[in-house]
């Protein structure tokens, strides 16, 4: 590990770098090209690092169809997690939310003017892709579907979904209702990360409600044991879409496919991306959390040095077989001065491979350092003055 010299000061905490990159960017490392796919847009992302492994039109706002319901379910899950909803709360079904049994939309088949528990509604959204369930919970939580869409857009902004705008909770066609493949991968990553108590629902193959049993439309759940979510979508405008996640060993990938021509195509293309991604890349964890990585000097502190490290393990997604060539470079802020709070950002660590950056993460103080007293600081200033001569 190399300890770099003092670098220019930056003003705010640095998060794990998740900028997109092309798999052909490093000519020195041979990677099989990603499969050529017949769709409007796609993206495949590593869950741990957030690194984009391959993409086509991933930032283009497109009609997301029922992939929209991932945001609806995410908001419900976070409300359950925070205690704003209880699993046994009953949700009323208005005439507006009620499905009239047409073949034009997916339904949970909630009874009009009836009610269902929040957990049944959540399963109805995720497994059965129920428009009625999505509208009913939207009205329950926000008073109207339009008001719920405001909540959806606030969450999208918070998560960093830059090419997304929701106008409803279902994904039914609307010219202003759009999301990009990259944004939907960000949302899927948030669901897996933040909704662990409910994520297993996304792998359920069927759900029976009101005497009607419906199967999950994600065909990969039946054919690939490594796939455990997330959501399908289809309208005439959007084509056949699929957001899926697969975990093999200790590595998880997220794929978003938009605008394919059939249910079979979206499953086959997702499978091809997963096979390529797992075969071409691996996750390495070169640095652990809460372990001192450096002990820089502290000006005007009761302690002469401070231990710095990471709050989360460093994860980098690299071409398979290159782990031995990964390098870590610690870069410290200049003039580290007390007082220092535990968790204060004091630098960064950069992971690279053959000169190409594969991620960076903030270095923080693992312990507080109090400011020295008046005479101690005066003495330090005197020593600094003479040492600079």
PLY file of the C-alpha trace (Angstrom):
ply
format ascii 1.0
element vertex 389
property float x
property float y
property float z
element edge 388
property int vertex1
property int vertex2
end_header
0.00 0.00 0.00
1.35 3.39 -0.94
1.00 6.40 1.33
0.69 9.41 -0.94
1.88 12.90 -0.21
-0.59 15.59 0.80
-3.19 16.22 -1.89
-5.42 19.24 -2.53
-8.15 19.67 0.08
-11.73 18.69 -0.80
-14.79 20.02 0.94
-17.14 17.12 1.55
-17.21 13.42 2.21
-16.35 11.17 -0.68
-18.57 8.13 -1.28
-17.70 4.96 -3.13
-17.22 5.89 -6.78
-20.09 4.50 -8.88
-19.42 6.35 -12.13
-20.21 4.40 -15.28
-17.37 2.99 -17.33
-16.90 1.01 -20.52
-15.56 -2.50 -20.09
-13.19 -1.82 -22.99
-11.66 1.22 -21.28
-8.57 -0.69 -20.15
-6.93 -2.11 -23.23
-4.33 -3.90 -21.10
-6.96 -6.19 -19.57
-8.79 -8.49 -21.97
-12.53 -8.80 -21.30
-14.94 -10.67 -23.52
-17.37 -8.21 -25.11
-20.84 -7.99 -23.63
-23.54 -9.85 -25.58
-25.28 -8.00 -28.38
-28.95 -7.64 -27.39
-32.08 -6.65 -29.27
-33.72 -4.14 -26.92
-34.15 -0.42 -26.41
-31.85 -0.11 -23.39
-30.10 -2.20 -20.80
-27.65 -1.98 -17.93
-25.87 -4.54 -15.76
-24.53 -3.32 -12.41
-22.53 -4.85 -9.59
-24.57 -4.57 -6.41
-21.74 -4.12 -3.90
-19.68 -1.50 -5.71
-22.41 0.03 -7.86
-20.13 -0.23 -10.87
-21.75 -0.41 -14.28
-20.31 -3.38 -16.16
-22.09 -2.77 -19.46
-24.82 -0.50 -20.77
-26.68 0.64 -23.87
-28.89 3.75 -23.77
-28.86 3.40 -19.99
-29.51 7.10 -19.31
-32.40 7.46 -21.79
-35.77 8.18 -20.12
-38.16 5.47 -21.30
-41.64 4.21 -20.41
-40.95 1.82 -17.51
-44.34 0.02 -17.42
-44.72 -1.98 -14.19
-41.05 -1.57 -13.28
-42.56 1.59 -11.76
-44.00 -0.58 -9.00
-40.52 -1.08 -7.57
-40.71 2.50 -6.33
-44.25 1.92 -5.01
-43.14 -1.17 -3.10
-39.93 0.52 -1.91
-41.90 3.38 -0.36
-44.21 0.89 1.37
-41.24 -1.12 2.67
-39.50 1.94 4.05
-42.72 3.07 5.74
-43.01 -0.37 7.35
-39.37 -0.21 8.40
-39.87 3.22 9.99
-43.13 2.24 11.70
-45.29 4.63 9.67
-47.19 1.57 8.44
-47.90 -1.68 10.25
-48.15 -5.03 8.44
-51.68 -5.53 9.76
-52.98 -2.06 8.84
-56.03 -2.38 6.60
-56.07 -0.57 3.27
-59.42 0.42 1.77
-60.16 -0.12 -1.92
-61.83 2.84 -3.61
-63.72 2.63 -6.85
-60.80 4.47 -8.47
-58.35 1.82 -7.28
-60.58 -1.13 -8.13
-59.70 -3.24 -11.17
-62.67 -3.93 -13.39
-61.27 -7.21 -14.63
-60.16 -6.08 -18.07
-57.28 -7.78 -19.84
-55.56 -4.42 -20.27
-54.01 -4.37 -16.81
-52.60 -6.59 -14.08
-54.80 -6.94 -11.01
-54.67 -8.36 -7.52
-58.50 -8.49 -7.71
-59.20 -6.54 -4.54
-62.95 -6.16 -3.88
-64.32 -2.68 -4.48
-65.02 -0.89 -1.19
-63.35 -3.80 0.59
-59.97 -3.81 2.32
-56.75 -5.77 2.57
-53.76 -5.77 4.93
-50.61 -3.86 4.05
-48.65 -7.12 3.71
-51.21 -8.59 1.32
-51.12 -5.34 -0.64
-47.31 -5.48 -0.78
-47.39 -9.03 -2.12
-50.08 -8.01 -4.57
-47.79 -5.27 -5.90
-44.62 -7.36 -6.11
-45.82 -10.84 -7.07
-49.07 -10.14 -8.92
-48.12 -6.68 -10.23
-51.53 -5.44 -9.15
-52.52 -2.01 -10.39
-55.38 -2.06 -7.88
-52.97 -2.79 -5.03
-50.64 0.02 -6.16
-53.44 2.58 -6.40
-55.00 1.53 -3.09
-51.76 1.89 -1.11
-51.02 5.19 -2.85
-54.38 6.58 -1.74
-53.90 5.12 1.74
-50.49 6.71 2.23
-50.88 10.04 0.40
-54.60 10.64 -0.10
-54.40 10.31 -3.89
-52.27 8.67 -6.51
-51.08 12.09 -7.73
-49.89 13.01 -4.22
-48.18 9.63 -3.92
-46.33 10.35 -7.18
-44.86 13.41 -5.47
-43.44 11.08 -2.79
-42.11 8.79 -5.51
-40.26 11.64 -7.20
-38.79 12.82 -3.90
-37.43 9.33 -3.27
-36.09 9.16 -6.82
-34.23 12.43 -6.29
-32.86 11.25 -2.93
-31.56 8.04 -4.49
-29.89 9.90 -7.36
-32.27 8.79 -10.12
-31.56 11.65 -12.53
-33.57 10.59 -15.58
-36.82 9.55 -13.94
-40.21 11.20 -13.44
-43.24 9.40 -12.05
-46.85 10.49 -12.47
-48.55 7.34 -11.17
-47.95 4.33 -8.91
-48.55 1.67 -11.55
-46.62 2.46 -14.71
-49.72 2.80 -16.86
-48.81 4.85 -19.96
-48.43 8.61 -19.62
-46.22 10.85 -21.79
-44.59 12.34 -18.69
-43.98 9.01 -16.94
-40.39 7.95 -17.65
-37.38 6.19 -16.09
-33.97 5.17 -17.36
-32.42 1.71 -17.11
-29.61 3.08 -14.94
-32.08 4.74 -12.58
-34.06 1.53 -12.22
-30.84 -0.33 -11.36
-30.17 2.29 -8.67
-33.69 1.68 -7.33
-33.24 -2.10 -7.37
-29.97 -1.70 -5.47
-31.75 0.43 -2.85
-34.48 -2.20 -2.42
-31.94 -4.98 -1.88
-29.89 -2.81 0.49
-32.63 -1.05 2.46
-35.54 -3.52 2.42
-33.84 -6.72 3.58
-36.81 -7.69 5.77
-39.08 -7.70 2.72
-36.77 -8.51 -0.16
-37.56 -12.23 -0.04
-41.07 -11.38 -1.33
-39.50 -10.52 -4.72
-38.51 -14.19 -5.08
-41.97 -15.61 -4.28
-43.25 -17.55 -7.27
-46.97 -17.17 -6.57
-49.53 -15.43 -4.38
-53.16 -16.32 -3.79
-55.67 -13.65 -2.83
-59.45 -13.49 -3.01
-59.44 -17.10 -4.20
-57.28 -16.28 -7.22
-53.73 -17.64 -7.43
-51.32 -15.87 -9.75
-47.74 -16.70 -10.59
-44.80 -14.31 -10.60
-44.10 -13.24 -14.20
-40.33 -13.29 -13.71
-39.53 -16.48 -15.64
-35.97 -16.65 -14.27
-37.29 -17.41 -10.78
-38.35 -20.81 -12.13
-35.22 -21.63 -14.12
-32.26 -20.02 -12.28
-31.88 -20.59 -8.54
-29.44 -17.68 -8.28
-32.14 -15.16 -9.31
-34.18 -13.75 -6.40
-36.05 -10.73 -7.84
-37.16 -8.15 -8.80
-39.92 -7.03 -11.23
-41.35 -7.44 -14.71
-43.18 -4.89 -16.82
-45.02 -4.69 -20.10
-47.11 -2.26 -22.11
-47.41 -1.84 -25.84
-45.34 1.34 -25.61
-42.66 0.01 -23.23
-42.28 -3.48 -24.68
-41.30 -6.31 -22.37
-39.07 -5.18 -19.48
-37.34 -6.93 -16.60
-35.30 -5.83 -13.61
-33.59 -8.85 -12.07
-30.94 -9.68 -9.50
-28.74 -12.74 -9.26
-26.32 -13.79 -6.52
-23.62 -16.35 -7.20
-21.23 -16.95 -4.35
-20.49 -13.63 -2.66
-21.16 -11.54 -5.80
-24.53 -10.06 -6.77
-25.44 -8.46 -10.09
-28.44 -6.34 -11.07
-29.75 -6.25 -14.63
-32.34 -3.97 -16.23
-33.70 -4.81 -19.69
-36.15 -2.44 -21.40
-37.99 -2.69 -24.70
-37.65 -6.33 -25.72
-40.14 -8.05 -28.01
-41.36 -10.88 -25.77
-41.35 -12.40 -22.30
-38.90 -15.02 -23.53
-36.55 -12.38 -24.94
-36.36 -10.41 -21.71
-35.55 -13.59 -19.76
-32.99 -14.84 -22.29
-31.25 -11.46 -22.50
-31.09 -11.11 -18.73
-29.62 -14.61 -18.44
-27.01 -13.76 -21.07
-25.98 -10.60 -19.21
-25.67 -12.45 -15.91
-23.60 -15.24 -17.42
-21.31 -12.69 -19.08
-21.02 -10.51 -15.97
-20.23 -13.31 -13.54
-17.82 -14.86 -16.02
-15.95 -11.63 -16.71
-15.77 -9.86 -13.33
-15.27 -10.46 -9.65
-15.57 -8.41 -6.48
-12.46 -7.89 -4.38
-12.37 -6.46 -0.89
-8.83 -5.19 -0.40
-9.53 -3.06 2.68
-11.63 -3.78 5.75
-13.76 -1.34 7.71
-12.82 0.12 11.10
-9.16 -0.85 10.68
-6.42 1.81 10.95
-4.92 2.39 7.50
-2.74 5.38 8.41
-1.85 7.55 11.42
-1.30 11.10 10.13
0.09 13.82 12.38
-2.39 16.21 14.00
-1.73 19.92 14.53
-2.71 21.44 17.88
-4.18 18.24 19.29
-3.89 16.51 22.65
-2.78 13.49 20.62
0.06 13.76 18.11
-1.55 11.41 15.55
-5.00 10.15 14.62
-6.03 6.73 13.31
-7.86 6.87 9.98
-9.76 4.14 8.16
-13.00 3.23 6.38
-16.54 3.08 7.75
-17.49 0.42 5.18
-15.35 -2.30 3.58
-13.78 -1.28 0.31
-15.28 -3.23 -2.60
-14.01 -3.04 -6.17
-15.44 -4.86 -9.19
-12.55 -5.84 -11.44
-11.89 -8.13 -14.42
-11.76 -11.71 -13.21
-8.31 -13.02 -12.33
-6.73 -9.61 -11.66
-7.06 -9.45 -7.86
-3.31 -9.73 -7.26
-2.72 -6.58 -9.31
-5.06 -4.30 -7.37
-3.31 -1.34 -5.72
-4.49 0.92 -2.90
-3.33 4.52 -2.62
-4.00 6.50 0.55
-4.29 10.24 0.06
-4.45 12.44 3.18
-5.75 15.95 3.59
-3.01 18.52 4.25
-2.75 20.24 7.62
-4.97 17.96 9.68
-5.84 20.06 12.72
-7.63 19.38 16.02
-10.32 19.26 17.17
-11.29 16.19 15.14
-14.60 14.41 15.58
-14.85 10.66 15.14
-15.97 10.08 11.54
-14.53 13.34 10.19
-13.29 12.96 6.60
-9.50 13.26 6.52
-8.64 11.90 3.08
-9.49 9.15 0.66
-8.26 5.78 -0.54
-8.17 5.05 -4.27
-8.25 1.56 -5.76
-6.61 1.09 -9.16
-5.68 -1.65 -11.60
-3.11 -1.05 -14.35
-3.48 2.66 -13.80
-7.28 2.66 -14.15
-9.35 3.79 -11.19
-11.77 1.18 -9.85
-13.20 3.10 -6.91
-12.47 5.53 -4.14
-13.80 5.91 -0.64
-13.52 8.44 2.16
-10.94 8.00 4.89
-12.34 9.06 8.24
-11.08 9.53 11.77
-11.61 6.32 13.73
-11.27 8.23 17.01
-11.78 11.79 18.23
-8.84 14.10 18.96
-9.40 16.97 21.35
-7.84 20.37 20.86
-4.72 21.01 22.92
-4.59 23.70 25.60
-3.35 27.26 25.04
0.28 26.72 26.11
0.59 23.42 24.26
-0.65 25.05 21.05
1.68 28.00 21.59
4.64 25.66 21.95
3.62 23.78 18.78
3.41 27.07 16.87
6.92 28.00 18.06
8.28 24.62 16.90
6.53 24.97 13.54
8.00 28.47 13.10
11.58 27.37 13.68
11.21 24.11 11.70
10.12 26.14 8.66
13.29 28.28 8.74
0 1
1 2
2 3
3 4
4 5
5 6
6 7
7 8
8 9
9 10
10 11
11 12
12 13
13 14
14 15
15 16
16 17
17 18
18 19
19 20
20 21
21 22
22 23
23 24
24 25
25 26
26 27
27 28
28 29
29 30
30 31
31 32
32 33
33 34
34 35
35 36
36 37
37 38
38 39
39 40
40 41
41 42
42 43
43 44
44 45
45 46
46 47
47 48
48 49
49 50
50 51
51 52
52 53
53 54
54 55
55 56
56 57
57 58
58 59
59 60
60 61
61 62
62 63
63 64
64 65
65 66
66 67
67 68
68 69
69 70
70 71
71 72
72 73
73 74
74 75
75 76
76 77
77 78
78 79
79 80
80 81
81 82
82 83
83 84
84 85
85 86
86 87
87 88
88 89
89 90
90 91
91 92
92 93
93 94
94 95
95 96
96 97
97 98
98 99
99 100
100 101
101 102
102 103
103 104
104 105
105 106
106 107
107 108
108 109
109 110
110 111
111 112
112 113
113 114
114 115
115 116
116 117
117 118
118 119
119 120
120 121
121 122
122 123
123 124
124 125
125 126
126 127
127 128
128 129
129 130
130 131
131 132
132 133
133 134
134 135
135 136
136 137
137 138
138 139
139 140
140 141
141 142
142 143
143 144
144 145
145 146
146 147
147 148
148 149
149 150
150 151
151 152
152 153
153 154
154 155
155 156
156 157
157 158
158 159
159 160
160 161
161 162
162 163
163 164
164 165
165 166
166 167
167 168
168 169
169 170
170 171
171 172
172 173
173 174
174 175
175 176
176 177
177 178
178 179
179 180
180 181
181 182
182 183
183 184
184 185
185 186
186 187
187 188
188 189
189 190
190 191
191 192
192 193
193 194
194 195
195 196
196 197
197 198
198 199
199 200
200 201
201 202
202 203
203 204
204 205
205 206
206 207
207 208
208 209
209 210
210 211
211 212
212 213
213 214
214 215
215 216
216 217
217 218
218 219
219 220
220 221
221 222
222 223
223 224
224 225
225 226
226 227
227 228
228 229
229 230
230 231
231 232
232 233
233 234
234 235
235 236
236 237
237 238
238 239
239 240
240 241
241 242
242 243
243 244
244 245
245 246
246 247
247 248
248 249
249 250
250 251
251 252
252 253
253 254
254 255
255 256
256 257
257 258
258 259
259 260
260 261
261 262
262 263
263 264
264 265
265 266
266 267
267 268
268 269
269 270
270 271
271 272
272 273
273 274
274 275
275 276
276 277
277 278
278 279
279 280
280 281
281 282
282 283
283 284
284 285
285 286
286 287
287 288
288 289
289 290
290 291
291 292
292 293
293 294
294 295
295 296
296 297
297 298
298 299
299 300
300 301
301 302
302 303
303 304
304 305
305 306
306 307
307 308
308 309
309 310
310 311
311 312
312 313
313 314
314 315
315 316
316 317
317 318
318 319
319 320
320 321
321 322
322 323
323 324
324 325
325 326
326 327
327 328
328 329
329 330
330 331
331 332
332 333
333 334
334 335
335 336
336 337
337 338
338 339
339 340
340 341
341 342
342 343
343 344
344 345
345 346
346 347
347 348
348 349
349 350
350 351
351 352
352 353
353 354
354 355
355 356
356 357
357 358
358 359
359 360
360 361
361 362
362 363
363 364
364 365
365 366
366 367
367 368
368 369
369 370
370 371
371 372
372 373
373 374
374 375
375 376
376 377
377 378
378 379
379 380
380 381
381 382
382 383
383 384
384 385
385 386
386 387
387 388
